Amino acid sequence: MREGTPPRGKRFPDRPDRARRARPGFLCFVLGRRILLHCLFRRGALVSRSCPICERRKAERFCPAKAEKICAVCCGTEREVTIDCPPDCPYLISGHRYESEHPRNLPADTPLLEETIPKDLVHTHQQLMAALAFSIAKFCTEQPAAVDDDILSALEALAHTYKRLSSGLIYELPPQAPLRRELYGALTAFLDEVKRKQAERPASPPCKDIEVFYLLVFLYRMGLLRTNGRPRSRLFIEFLRGQFPPSPELKRDESRIIIP
């Protein structure tokens, strides 16, 4: 070392060490960034990156009912359960297609399962059957909140009513829920009108109460097999609507799907 040369690390005694000067500022920057990100996540500012339902998995599927993306797992498990899916949702259509390939079996304790429907009854009264199906589809068009469970409940209650009528007992027990009771009343009024018109034409044989009972049982079983059992399912309703495609009375509202 030459004489007069300051030792290593002390060449510039009037300047503080640059590394020591930058270190506290860098730590503050990192800590502040982490706090900011944490606050953003807590306030939901970055929630679009994760599913808004589970808040864990990545949101990949656009859900038209929620108008935002959700994860595939929540789409499959919450579909028609907590999510009120529109019928033209592509994921709902795909799910229904899969369910149609795996038909349901009715459990042994299903109401009215013990009834044996006469072989030629549906063919003999196919016009009345079609009119009943159309009345249900029209009601659901006017009441878009209706789901398959509402239809099945009204059909079951009305079938029991006509079973009692066929034995001479006049006793009605309509459903308690307002929407189901309204459908029950609409179908009852429709069948009463059919009876009145048949009475005005003595030449045509009237439809007996027991025959109406069996038609209602047939529709009820069809609904049980067509629906998927989810609380917000409209699979049976869409099936009935599909039997009358040209009818303007069954036209749905415009699609709720908006491409993000």
Secondary structure, DSSP 8 states (H G I E B T S, - for coil): --TT---TT-S-TTS--HHHHHHHHHHHHHHHHHHHHHHHHHHTTTGGGB-TTTSSSB--EEETTTTEEE-HHHHHHHBTTTB---TT-HHHHHHHHHHHTS-----TT-TTTT----TTHHHHTHHHHHHHHHHHHHHHHH-TT--HHHHHHHHHHHHHHHHHHHTT-------SSHHHHHHHHHHHHHHHHHHHHHHH-TTS----HHHHHHHHHHHHHHHHHHS---TT--HHHHHHHHTSTT-GGG----------
